[in-house]
Amino acid sequence: MLTYQDLTGPEQRVWDACATGAAVDLRSGDPAADDPAGGADWGEARAVRAEAIATALLGGDGPGGPVRVLYLIGARITGPLDLRGLTAAGELRLEGCHFEEKVVLRDATLRSTSLSGCRIPGLDGWLLKVDGNLFFENSVFDGRLTLTRAHITGELRLSGARLTATELLGADGPDPVPDPARAPHVWALWAGGLVMEGGCFARKGFHARGGLRLVGARFNGGLFMERARIDNPGGDAFTGDDLTASTLVLADGFTATGSIRLPGAAIRSRLSLDAAVLDGCGAVALDGNRLTAGDLRLTPAAVPNGAVDLQDAQTVVLHDNARSWPADTRLDGFTYTSLQASTAAPEPVAHRLAWLAALPGYSPQPYEQLAAWYRKIGHDDDARRVLLAKQRRRRRTLGAPGRLWGRLLDAAVGYGYRPWQAVLWLGGLALLGTLVFRHGAPHEVKPGESVPFSPLVYTLDLLIPIGGLGQRTAWYWTGAQQWFGYSLTALGWLLTTAVLAGISRTLNRA
């Protein structure tokens, strides 16, 4: 452990200011020369050993007393800043600093900590505990930022930060990745199991080259990534299996090259992809299998490049637009309570039917879900159109006999959703029969005992197989009219069977 007499001049200035929290500014005043990217060339006047920072932060007393806030600007931090397993006595604020080696905060317990505008060759915060805020705004990480199972009681700020993955976590440990832009399965942020009590902000200017791994993370104050960019082509840009959050905002110019995966995630309030660009590189653009969200805003700036999978997902309100649904859309088991299009006027049901018709394969649930929505808002006619479309889509999956019977049901009564078609058929056949039976002379079954012959009533008697109107039992025909009468009887039976089958199907909601 260093003593005050062991310190260099800049280090003594830092220790002297710790008790009051005053800033120690080692910058030259030239913005170009003070850029942390060139911090390796800063001379000894701006060099501060990481060991001196650790000693002061962990309770080393300077002339002014115990550390309150260690506030250092524009320094070149030499040696490893290693606080693993230790508890800090005061807050740490480093701005515009250049770190020569990776920062290790594994299993440390810190108060509010800020490494803003710094150049850092990676940070290991496995099991880190921060009682307060953790800020990395505008910092550049030339290596992975690890916050696995970290617990932060305040906010995490990453806005403006740039993360570049330089290693792949494999079974045998980290493996170097010479070109992160060409390595699809690297992680710039490794934060599975992270617990955030406050909000996490990775907004405007945040850029990650490599994926964000947030499996099982908890964002009680929400995760906000407006105008952020993640590049991991061919791999996962954002992996949030079983993630929980009050709000998740990937919107307003958010751009992901790589898959967004949220299977099993639970978003209590709002999941927004409004004006986002989702490029799954032709694979999966959005995996929301088993996702739950209070309000899902799937209104991207362009049609996602890749599949959108919302199978077995649930949301209260779904917002979509004309760009929401790519050719490969999977909605089997997806449920919503309310459906809101982004346009001001309600979209016609034909648009929604085209949406479902584009789904790969046949599944009844998306049709039934849409029909339930139309019934809920009082559009019963639209609900029947959706259910009719469902039966027509199902028909294409049947064998030849099933397709034939389905076409008969469709033509006769629209599978029970258009019963008025049966009236049209009955009226048309009755008119045709009346015209046919007006010509020629029928024969009496019992001469002198028959009721007067009526072409219309006779036709209806042939078409209606149940009961009787007294005409078909009193009169008969020979020749062409006889065979025409047989045809009417057969059509009557088929029409009646179709009507009964359609009514039964409707009542059973099949």
Buried (B, 14 or more C-beta within 10 A) or exposed (E): EBEBEEBBEBBBBBBBBBBEBBBBBBBEEEEEEBEBEEBEEBEEEBBBBBBBBBBBBBBBBBEBEEBBBBBBBBBBBBBBBBBEEBBBBBBBBBBBBBBBBBBBBBBBBBBBBBBBBBBBBBBBBBBBBBBBBBBBBBBBBBBBBBBBBBBBBBBBBBBBBBBBBBBBBEEEEEEEBEEBBEBBBBBBBBBBBBBBBBBBBBBBBBBBBBBBBBBBBBBBBBBBBBBBBBBBBBBBBBBBBBBBBBBBBBBBBBBBBBBBBBBBBBBBBBBBBBBBBBBBBEBBBBBBBBBBBBBBBBBBBEBBBBBBBBBBBBBBBBBBBEBBBBEBBBBBBBBBEEBBBBEEEEBEBEEBBEBBEEBEEBBBBBBBBBBBBBBEEEBEEBBBBBBBBBBBBBBEEEEEEEEEBBEBBBEBBBBBBBBEBBEEBBEEBBEEBBEBBEEEEBEEEEEEEBEEBBBBBBBBBBBBBEEEBEBBEBBEBEEEBEEBBEEBBEBBBBBBBBBEBBBEBBEEEE
